Amino acid sequence: MNGHRITILRRSITRWSESKATTRLLESRGFVVTPHPDEALAIGSTDIVWLRGSLNWYPRTLASLAAMPVKERPLIIAWQTEPLPLPARAGLRTPLPNARELAKILLRDHRATDMRTNARRIRQLHRVGIPDVLFVSTRSRQTWLAEQGIDSHFVPLGYYEHLGRDLGLERDIDAIFVGAMNDPGHIRSARKLRQNGVRLVTEGAWSRETGLWGDKRTEMINRARTFLALQRHPGKLSGQRMLLGMANKSLVISEPIFDPAPYVPGTHYVSVTLADMPHAVRHYLSNEDERSRIADAGHRFVMTGLKLDDSIARILELAGLS
């Protein structure tokens, strides 16, 4: 038992099912884990600071860490799972922010999670040596950071039990999209799909009252034959959405992703443009054996080969804590 003290930074508006799973996994390895809101940390109060999401979410805590003498800082581990720009070789322009994102950018709101804000914050903190070890959940983010001269390690998001499982239910929903429907891109995509004959169910919101969470979410995705991974920005991989669809054994049909590792199109999921998505949905609804083959492969992959436990073990190893 190592006894190292780990402080996990917590974001108040986020549901903490993954944080609880991470805490349990770290405690099983002998760490003493304490959750911490975005407030200042005192020198000597912890050995390790662990944050997941965006470095922009924790301004007070990170300001206190930046003010400490370098030799007195705890080890700072960051797992950037929120968007960053695509690398230059993707050949895709960074989209302009939508109205909601722009308002948060102008206000320098710590809740902002757009790719420009995330990129700016990483550059700022890198100049003062924070974090000590940076992880990213997509390989495209690692490539972009390398273009900026910033070292990082690629560790994908992993499955944990709250994301769901196969319940063996009758799949009576043709297609489902799970995500907040206040994003203009999602709204336009859903409208186009419905105009082209897709019987699409849209579910999800950040609200605790109206959102789709827990057992209700698992049951809903278990009823869906296809799970559509619509993108806010072209080429982006949403690892959480891929895990949700595959864990619940629905066939994931995604818009094209630049560097989709660790997922393999045609093996774990189907990759098509939005224009071709209605045809793809109809094809797999009419070819159950083919739909099941890919859905089963994706399900096996995330349930056995892409687990949160493995992701955390890899982070600890690369941070010199294993």
C-alpha positions in Angstrom: 0.0 0.0 0.0 1.6 3.3 -1.1 -0.4 5.8 1.0 0.1 8.7 -1.5 -2.5 11.4 -1.1 -4.4 12.2 -4.3 -6.7 15.2 -4.6 -9.2 14.8 -7.4 -10.6 18.1 -8.6 -14.3 18.1 -9.0 -16.5 20.3 -11.2 -19.8 21.1 -9.5 -22.0 20.9 -12.6 -20.8 17.5 -13.6 -22.3 14.2 -12.6 -19.7 12.2 -10.7 -20.3 8.5 -11.7 -16.8 8.4 -13.4 -15.2 10.3 -10.5 -16.6 7.7 -8.1 -15.3 4.9 -10.3 -11.9 6.6 -10.5 -11.8 7.1 -6.7 -12.6 3.4 -6.2 -9.9 2.2 -8.6 -7.2 4.5 -7.1 -8.1 3.5 -3.6 -7.8 -0.2 -4.6 -4.2 0.7 -5.4 -3.5 2.1 -2.0 -4.0 5.8 -2.7 -5.7 8.1 -0.2 -8.2 10.0 -2.3 -9.9 13.3 -1.5 -12.4 15.1 -3.8 -11.8 18.9 -4.0 -13.8 21.7 -5.5 -12.3 24.6 -7.4 -10.7 26.2 -4.4 -7.1 27.0 -3.4 -4.9 24.2 -2.2 -2.4 24.8 0.6 1.2 23.8 0.4 1.7 20.3 1.8 -2.0 19.4 1.7 -1.6 16.7 -0.9 1.0 14.7 -2.8 -0.8 14.5 -6.2 -3.4 16.6 -7.9 -5.6 14.7 -10.5 -7.9 16.6 -12.9 -10.0 15.3 -15.8 -11.8 17.4 -18.4 -10.5 20.9 -19.2 -7.7 22.8 -17.5 -10.1 25.8 -17.8 -12.5 24.4 -15.3 -10.3 24.9 -12.2 -9.0 28.5 -12.2 -8.8 28.9 -8.4 -7.0 25.6 -7.7 -4.6 26.0 -10.6 -3.8 29.6 -9.6 -2.9 28.5 -6.1 -0.7 25.7 -7.6 1.0 28.2 -10.0 1.8 30.5 -7.0 3.6 27.8 -5.1 7.4 27.4 -5.3 8.0 24.7 -7.9 9.7 22.4 -5.4 6.7 22.6 -3.0 4.0 21.8 -5.6 2.4 18.4 -5.6 2.6 16.3 -8.7 0.0 17.6 -11.1 -1.7 15.1 -13.5 -4.1 16.4 -16.1 -6.2 14.2 -18.4 -7.6 16.5 -21.1 -10.8 14.9 -22.3 -12.4 18.1 -23.6 -11.9 19.4 -27.2 -8.7 20.8 -28.7 -8.2 22.0 -32.3 -7.5 19.3 -34.9 -3.8 19.2 -36.1 -2.9 20.9 -39.3 -2.6 17.7 -41.3 -6.3 17.0 -40.7 -7.0 19.7 -43.3 -10.1 20.9 -41.4 -10.6 24.5 -40.3 -11.3 25.2 -36.7 -15.0 26.2 -36.6 -16.1 29.5 -35.3 -17.7 29.4 -31.8 -21.5 29.4 -31.6 -23.3 32.1 -29.8 -23.3 30.3 -26.4 -19.6 29.5 -26.7 -18.8 33.1 -27.8 -20.6 34.5 -24.8 -18.5 32.3 -22.4 -15.3 33.2 -24.2 -15.9 36.9 -23.9 -16.8 36.6 -20.2 -13.7 34.4 -19.6 -16.2 32.0 -18.0 -14.5 29.0 -16.2 -17.3 26.8 -17.5 -16.2 27.4 -21.1 -15.1 24.2 -22.8 -14.7 25.2 -26.5 -11.5 24.2 -28.3 -10.1 27.7 -28.5 -10.5 28.3 -24.7 -9.0 24.9 -23.9 -6.1 25.5 -26.2 -5.4 29.0 -24.8 -5.5 27.7 -21.2 -3.1 24.8 -21.9 -0.6 27.2 -23.5 -0.8 29.6 -20.5 -0.3 26.8 -17.9 2.4 25.1 -19.9 4.5 28.3 -19.6 4.5 27.9 -15.8 5.2 24.2 -15.9 1.6 23.0 -15.2 0.7 20.1 -15.4 3.7 17.9 -14.7 2.2 15.1 -16.9 -0.4 15.8 -19.5 -2.7 13.1 -20.9 -5.2 13.4 -23.8 -8.1 11.1 -24.6 -7.7 11.2 -28.4 -4.6 10.8 -30.6 -5.6 13.9 -32.6 -5.2 16.0 -29.5 -1.8 14.6 -28.9 -0.8 15.4 -32.5 -2.1 19.0 -32.2 -0.2 19.5 -28.9 3.0 18.2 -30.5 2.6 20.9 -33.2 2.6 23.4 -30.3 5.7 22.0 -28.8 3.8 20.4 -25.8 4.5 16.8 -24.8 1.5 14.6 -23.9 0.5 11.0 -23.7 -2.5 9.4 -25.4 -4.8 7.5 -23.0 -8.3 6.9 -24.4 -11.4 7.1 -22.2 -12.3 3.6 -20.9 -15.6 1.8 -20.0 -16.9 1.8 -16.5 -20.2 0.3 -15.3 -22.3 3.4 -15.2 -22.1 3.7 -19.0 -24.4 0.7 -19.4 -24.4 -2.9 -20.5 -26.4 -5.2 -22.8 -29.8 -5.9 -21.3 -31.1 -8.1 -24.1 -34.1 -5.9 -24.7 -36.2 -5.7 -27.8 -34.7 -3.0 -30.0 -37.7 -1.1 -31.1 -36.0 2.3 -31.8 -34.5 2.7 -35.3 -32.0 5.4 -34.5 -31.1 7.4 -31.4 -28.9 10.4 -30.7 -27.9 11.0 -27.1 -26.7 14.6 -26.4 -27.8 18.1 -25.5 -30.1 19.4 -28.3 -29.2 23.1 -27.6 -26.3 22.9 -30.0 -27.0 24.4 -33.4 -25.0 21.7 -35.2 -26.9 18.9 -33.6 -30.2 20.6 -34.3 -29.4 21.0 -38.0 -28.1 17.4 -38.3 -31.2 15.9 -36.6 -33.5 18.0 -38.9 -31.7 16.8 -42.0 -31.9 13.2 -41.0 -35.6 13.4 -40.2 -36.2 15.1 -43.5 -34.5 12.2 -45.2 -36.7 9.6 -43.6 -34.8 8.6 -40.5 -37.0 8.0 -37.5 -34.6 9.5 -35.1 -35.1 9.7 -31.3 -33.1 12.5 -29.6 -32.5 12.3 -25.9 -30.3 14.0 -23.4 -29.5 17.3 -21.7 -27.2 18.6 -19.0 -30.1 19.4 -16.7 -30.4 17.0 -13.7 -34.2 17.1 -14.1 -34.5 16.6 -17.9 -31.2 14.8 -18.8 -30.9 11.2 -19.7 -28.8 9.4 -17.0 -28.2 6.1 -15.3 -30.5 3.2 -15.7 -33.0 5.2 -17.8 -30.2 6.0 -20.3 -29.0 2.4 -20.4 -32.5 1.1 -21.1 -33.1 3.7 -23.8 -29.9 2.9 -25.7 -30.6 -0.8 -25.3 -33.8 -0.3 -27.3 -31.9 1.4 -30.2 -30.7 -0.6 -33.2 -28.5 2.2 -34.3 -26.7 4.9 -32.2 -25.8 8.0 -34.2 -22.5 9.8 -33.3 -23.3 13.3 -34.7 -20.5 15.8 -34.4 -20.5 19.4 -33.1 -17.4 19.9 -35.2 -16.2 18.0 -38.3 -13.6 15.2 -37.6 -14.0 15.2 -33.9 -14.0 12.0 -31.8 -16.4 11.9 -28.9 -15.0 9.0 -26.9 -17.8 9.1 -24.3 -20.5 8.8 -27.0 -18.7 5.9 -28.7 -18.5 4.1 -25.3 -22.2 4.7 -24.6 -23.3 3.2 -27.9 -21.0 0.2 -27.9 -21.4 -0.6 -24.2 -25.2 -0.9 -24.8 -24.6 -3.0 -27.9 -26.2 -0.5 -30.3 -24.6 -0.1 -33.7 -22.6 3.1 -33.7 -22.9 5.1 -37.0 -20.6 8.1 -36.9 -19.7 11.0 -39.1 -16.0 10.7 -40.3 -13.5 11.0 -37.5 -9.9 12.2 -38.0 -7.7 9.6 -36.4 -10.4 7.6 -34.6 -8.0 5.4 -32.5 -8.5 3.2 -30.6 -11.7 2.5 -32.7 -11.5 1.0 -36.2 -14.2 2.0 -38.7 -15.9 -1.0 -40.3 -14.9 -3.2 -37.3 -16.2 -1.4 -34.2 -18.4 1.2 -35.9 -19.7 2.5 -39.2 -18.2 5.7 -40.7 -20.4 7.7 -43.1 -21.0 11.4 -44.0 -24.1 13.0 -42.7 -25.5 13.1 -46.3 -25.0 9.3 -46.5 -26.2 8.5 -43.0 -29.9 8.0 -43.9 -28.9 5.4 -46.5 -26.6 3.7 -43.9 -29.3 3.6 -41.3 -31.8 2.0 -43.7 -29.1 -0.5 -44.9 -28.3 -1.8 -41.4 -32.0 -1.8 -40.3 -32.6 -4.1 -43.3 -29.5 -6.3 -42.7 -29.7 -7.5 -39.1 -26.8 -10.0 -39.4 -24.5 -7.2 -40.6 -25.7 -4.8 -38.0 -25.3 -7.3 -35.2 -21.8 -8.3 -36.3 -20.4 -4.8 -36.0 -22.4 -3.9 -32.9 -21.2 -7.1 -31.2 -17.6 -6.4 -32.1 -17.8 -2.9 -30.7 -19.4 -4.2 -27.6 -16.7 -6.8 -27.0 -14.0 -4.2 -27.6 -15.2 -1.7 -25.0 -16.2 -4.3 -22.4 -13.0 -6.3 -22.5 -10.3 -4.2 -24.2 -11.0 -0.6 -23.3 -11.8 -0.3 -19.6 -11.3 2.7 -17.3 -9.2 0.5 -15.0 -6.7 0.0 -17.8 -6.7 3.7 -18.6 -6.0 4.7 -15.0 -3.3 2.0 -14.8 -1.6 3.5 -17.9 -1.8 7.0 -16.5 -0.2 5.8 -13.2 2.5 4.0 -15.1 3.4 7.0 -17.3 3.4 9.3 -14.3 5.8 7.0 -12.4 3.2 6.0 -9.8 2.7 2.3 -10.6 
